[in-house]
């Protein structure tokens, strides 16, 4: 007799083998009616009221799939002189309707056009997860003489997105096995613990207690995103390639990455850093993909990189 969990895992393995083709077909079906961000009914960018032509510094924050722009709330407390904070919103998040889809190149062009129109002399880009590639493409289109780029738990070029989807599927099945439940909310809540501190965090008593408490606090917010929303956020990443890494030769680039990240692994971060190339990777020991939740110093470290270093 086979255990139900093992049967589910075996089924998942078979699906994973067909995942690239499945993603392409489902993504085309789900997103076919959705235009790019340039045709969104509501402009995807928000700013703090200081975005005016001639502002010296533009700080641009780009979240990832299923992440609110609110993850960058600490940036609003930086109080950088003669600056504006601009945030990009994903469709169906932060008040936006699901009437368009994210495009790595298209979203980057929209952001760059807006920032270039301001004429800022210094541009500071923060990109989280899927927002990392958007930030990279944006940096290549920025006309300011000084560009700095902070990539947080960043995705990388293809096949990074597909490999991440495979791992995430396996992690959800493992979460089901740990909880003994097939209910999606139970699986998402348990998997949230891995997003916080990685697999090893479940074996560390202090982190295990902390992740259990944090996950339980988020239980009511856990739901399976619709197929349409999922592909509106993620499909473009699956096929993104880093075509012009040399275009960042004059930019300052640093990665900020959890060394227990199971979504985009440290090995992926190292490969991306070598291709850009990045000045440095700042690792956060024992922390996973959700650095903005677990790290007490993430945004202080980014502020220091942007404004305190030569």
C-alpha positions as semicolon CSV with decimal commas, in nm:
position;residue;x (nm);y (nm);z (nm)
1;X;0,000;0,000;0,000
2;X;0,135;0,345;-0,093
3;X;0,096;0,638;0,142
4;X;-0,115;0,926;0,004
5;X;0,175;1,169;0,053
6;X;0,411;0,952;-0,151
7;X;0,152;0,917;-0,423
8;X;0,118;1,296;-0,435
9;X;0,494;1,337;-0,452
10;X;0,522;1,085;-0,733
11;X;0,249;1,266;-0,925
12;X;0,428;1,597;-0,874
13;X;0,753;1,457;-1,011
14;X;0,572;1,351;-1,327
15;X;0,416;1,697;-1,360
16;X;0,751;1,868;-1,301
17;X;0,897;1,689;-1,604
18;X;0,629;1,853;-1,819
19;X;0,638;2,186;-1,637
20;X;0,806;2,408;-1,902
21;X;0,552;2,313;-2,170
22;X;0,265;2,326;-1,920
23;X;0,367;2,672;-1,803
24;X;0,386;2,805;-2,155
25;X;0,045;2,668;-2,256
26;X;-0,133;2,771;-1,935
27;X;0,036;3,111;-1,933
28;X;-0,069;3,189;-2,288
29;X;-0,427;3,083;-2,213
30;X;-0,442;3,274;-1,885
31;X;-0,276;3,596;-2,003
32;X;-0,379;3,614;-2,368
33;X;-0,636;3,892;-2,311
34;X;-0,406;4,091;-2,080
35;X;-0,198;4,376;-2,226
36;X;0,135;4,495;-2,093
37;X;0,184;4,752;-1,817
38;X;0,186;5,043;-2,062
39;X;-0,185;4,978;-2,121
40;X;-0,286;4,936;-1,756
41;X;-0,609;5,117;-1,671
42;X;-0,441;5,265;-1,362
43;X;-0,080;5,384;-1,378
44;X;0,131;5,120;-1,195
45;X;0,367;5,371;-1,031
46;X;0,308;5,555;-0,704
47;X;0,531;5,830;-0,565
48;X;0,562;6,012;-0,234
49;X;0,464;6,354;-0,362
50;X;0,820;6,468;-0,426
51;X;0,855;6,343;-0,784
52;X;0,910;6,665;-0,974
53;X;1,133;6,756;-1,269
54;X;1,480;6,839;-1,145
55;X;1,469;6,629;-0,826
56;X;1,825;6,517;-0,762
57;X;1,770;6,162;-0,638
58;X;1,509;5,903;-0,735
59;X;1,469;5,594;-0,517
60;X;1,271;5,329;-0,706
61;X;1,136;5,018;-0,532
62;X;1,003;4,717;-0,723
63;X;0,839;4,428;-0,531
64;X;0,804;4,071;-0,652
65;X;0,521;3,840;-0,748
66;X;0,238;3,841;-0,491
67;X;0,427;4,098;-0,280
68;X;0,284;4,433;-0,181
69;X;0,478;4,753;-0,234
70;X;0,435;4,794;0,143
71;X;0,739;4,571;0,196
72;X;0,941;4,883;0,118
73;X;0,780;5,095;0,391
74;X;1,115;5,138;0,573
75;X;1,250;5,322;0,268
76;X;1,005;5,605;0,337
77;X;1,186;5,667;0,666
78;X;1,525;5,723;0,503
79;X;1,470;6,099;0,466
80;X;1,727;6,141;0,190
81;X;1,769;6,509;0,094
82;X;1,626;6,625;-0,239
83;X;1,480;6,284;-0,321
84;X;1,162;6,110;-0,420
85;X;1,050;5,751;-0,352
86;X;0,871;5,575;-0,637
87;X;0,717;5,227;-0,613
88;X;0,599;4,991;-0,884
89;X;0,282;4,791;-0,822
90;X;0,199;4,448;-0,960
91;X;-0,149;4,389;-1,110
92;X;-0,415;4,285;-0,860
93;X;-0,200;4,427;-0,578
94;X;-0,206;4,756;-0,387
95;X;-0,527;4,880;-0,544
96;X;-0,447;4,786;-0,904
97;X;-0,699;4,582;-1,104
98;X;-0,599;4,264;-1,283
99;X;-0,625;4,430;-1,624
100;X;-0,265;4,389;-1,740
101;X;0,039;4,173;-1,688
102;X;0,395;4,227;-1,575
103;X;0,655;4,227;-1,851
104;X;1,020;4,231;-1,745
105;X;1,121;4,455;-2,036
106;X;0,792;4,643;-2,064
107;X;0,768;4,719;-1,692
108;X;1,131;4,831;-1,692
109;X;1,070;5,064;-1,985
110;X;0,768;5,219;-1,815
111;X;0,967;5,284;-1,497
112;X;1,272;5,415;-1,682
113;X;1,064;5,653;-1,895
114;X;0,905;5,799;-1,582
115;X;1,237;5,839;-1,399
116;X;1,419;5,979;-1,704
117;X;1,147;6,243;-1,744
118;X;1,230;6,364;-1,391
119;X;1,590;6,422;-1,492
120;X;1,729;6,285;-1,164
121;X;2,108;6,281;-1,140
122;X;2,120;5,983;-0,904
123;X;1,891;5,680;-0,930
124;X;1,872;5,408;-0,665
125;X;1,685;5,091;-0,761
126;X;1,565;4,821;-0,520
127;X;1,428;4,501;-0,673
128;X;1,284;4,213;-0,471
129;X;1,251;3,861;-0,617
130;X;1,083;3,898;-0,960
131;X;1,138;4,270;-0,915
132;X;1,512;4,206;-0,938
133;X;1,512;4,140;-1,315
134;X;1,280;4,437;-1,366
135;X;1,529;4,652;-1,171
136;X;1,818;4,518;-1,381
137;X;1,640;4,601;-1,706
138;X;1,537;4,941;-1,569
139;X;1,898;5,023;-1,476
140;X;2,004;4,955;-1,835
141;X;1,755;5,217;-1,955
142;X;1,826;5,491;-1,699
143;X;1,994;5,804;-1,834
144;X;2,119;5,939;-1,497
145;X;2,498;5,958;-1,457
146;X;2,486;5,767;-1,126
147;X;2,291;5,442;-1,089
148;X;2,295;5,204;-0,793
149;X;2,114;4,873;-0,783
150;X;2,019;4,663;-0,477
151;X;1,883;4,318;-0,561
152;X;1,698;4,148;-0,273
153;X;1,634;3,771;-0,289
154;X;1,650;3,823;-0,661
155;X;1,537;3,601;-0,942
156;X;1,778;3,532;-1,224
157;X;1,753;3,473;-1,598
158;X;1,597;3,163;-1,751
159;X;1,576;2,886;-1,650
160;X;1,583;3,036;-1,300
161;X;1,207;3,100;-1,291
162;X;1,115;2,751;-1,410
163;X;1,356;2,584;-1,167
164;X;1,212;2,795;-0,886
165;X;0,859;2,686;-0,978
166;X;0,970;2,324;-0,965
167;X;1,128;2,365;-0,622
168;X;0,828;2,557;-0,492
169;X;0,597;2,278;-0,601
170;X;0,810;2,021;-0,419
171;X;0,818;2,243;-0,107
172;X;0,439;2,266;-0,102
173;X;0,408;1,885;-0,122
174;X;0,662;1,852;0,159
175;X;0,454;2,098;0,360
176;X;0,149;1,878;0,302
177;X;0,341;1,576;0,425
178;X;0,456;1,760;0,739
179;X;0,105;1,873;0,827
180;X;-0,072;1,558;0,713
181;X;-0,329;1,781;0,546
182;X;-0,431;1,830;0,185
183;X;-0,604;2,162;0,253
184;X;-0,432;2,440;0,054
185;X;-0,437;2,690;0,342
186;X;-0,259;2,442;0,570
187;X;0,005;2,376;0,303
188;X;0,064;2,746;0,228
189;X;0,087;2,827;0,600
190;X;0,341;2,552;0,662
191;X;0,538;2,640;0,349
192;X;0,557;3,002;0,470
193;X;0,790;2,875;0,744
194;X;1,036;2,754;0,479
195;X;1,018;3,089;0,303
196;X;1,124;3,254;0,628
197;X;1,421;3,042;0,732
198;X;1,470;2,767;0,475
199;X;1,456;2,393;0,534
200;X;1,716;2,391;0,811
201;X;1,518;2,650;1,003
202;X;1,261;2,383;1,080
203;X;1,527;2,193;1,277
204;X;1,653;2,490;1,476
205;X;1,436;2,522;1,792
206;X;1,440;2,902;1,811
207;X;1,375;2,957;1,441
208;X;1,117;2,678;1,433
209;X;0,919;2,846;1,711
210;X;0,949;3,185;1,547
211;X;0,846;3,058;1,202
212;X;0,550;2,868;1,348
213;X;0,426;3,181;1,524
214;X;0,477;3,404;1,221
215;X;0,309;3,154;0,990
216;X;0,010;3,113;1,218
217;X;-0,030;3,490;1,233
218;X;-0,051;3,491;0,853
219;X;-0,288;3,195;0,821
220;X;-0,595;3,400;0,737
221;X;-0,403;3,572;0,457
222;X;-0,300;3,244;0,297
223;X;-0,487;3,157;-0,019
224;X;-0,409;3,001;-0,354
225;X;-0,373;3,277;-0,614
226;X;-0,581;3,246;-0,927
227;X;-0,415;3,108;-1,238
228;X;-0,472;3,440;-1,414
229;X;-0,304;3,637;-1,136
230;X;-0,017;3,389;-1,108
231;X;0,078;3,414;-1,473
232;X;0,017;3,789;-1,486
233;X;0,290;3,814;-1,221
234;X;0,531;3,540;-1,324
235;X;0,508;3,434;-1,688
236;X;0,746;3,699;-1,821
237;X;1,014;3,589;-1,574
238;X;1,009;3,235;-1,711
239;X;1,150;3,354;-2,043
240;X;1,365;3,649;-1,937
241;X;1,729;3,636;-2,043
242;X;2,012;3,865;-1,941
243;X;2,099;3,991;-2,287
244;X;2,315;4,295;-2,206
245;X;2,494;4,254;-1,872
246;X;2,766;4,487;-1,996
247;X;2,512;4,770;-1,993
248;X;2,552;4,780;-1,614
249;X;2,929;4,832;-1,627
250;X;2,900;5,183;-1,484
251;X;2,639;5,099;-1,221
252;X;2,699;5,000;-0,860
253;X;2,533;4,662;-0,799
254;X;2,498;4,454;-0,483
255;X;2,291;4,147;-0,401
256;X;2,126;4,094;-0,062
257;X;2,038;3,727;-0,024
258;X;1,943;3,475;0,243
259;X;2,183;3,183;0,251
260;X;1,886;2,953;0,317
261;X;1,669;3,082;0,030
262;X;1,486;2,787;-0,128
263;X;1,310;2,994;-0,397
264;X;1,614;3,145;-0,567
265;X;1,912;2,965;-0,420
266;X;2,245;3,120;-0,317
267;X;2,407;2,935;-0,609
268;X;2,171;3,115;-0,848
269;X;2,258;3,446;-0,682
270;X;2,629;3,382;-0,727
271;X;2,586;3,302;-1,096
272;X;2,385;3,617;-1,153
273;X;2,634;3,829;-0,958
274;X;2,921;3,701;-1,172
275;X;2,738;3,784;-1,493
276;X;2,631;4,139;-1,406
277;X;2,894;4,171;-1,248
278;X;2,794;4,275;-0,895
279;X;3,025;4,447;-0,649
280;X;2,933;4,207;-0,369
281;X;2,672;3,971;-0,224
282;X;2,561;4,037;0,133
283;X;2,439;3,708;0,279
284;X;2,200;3,672;0,573
285;X;2,282;3,358;0,767
286;X;1,999;3,114;0,824
287;X;1,743;3,332;0,649
288;X;1,530;3,250;0,350
289;X;1,342;3,430;0,078
290;X;1,145;3,676;0,293
291;X;1,435;3,890;0,410
292;X;1,210;4,191;0,454
293;X;1,033;3,993;0,730
294;X;1,323;3,817;0,902
295;X;1,613;4,061;0,879
296;X;1,639;4,348;1,126
297;X;1,911;4,518;0,925
298;X;1,824;4,464;0,557
299;X;1,713;4,817;0,479
300;X;1,988;4,968;0,694
301;X;2,239;4,766;0,492
302;X;2,090;4,887;0,165
303;X;2,087;5,247;0,286
304;X;2,453;5,213;0,378
305;X;2,536;5,069;0,036
306;X;2,350;5,348;-0,141
307;X;2,457;5,651;0,059
308;X;2,742;5,577;0,300
309;X;2,995;5,409;0,070
310;X;3,219;5,571;-0,188
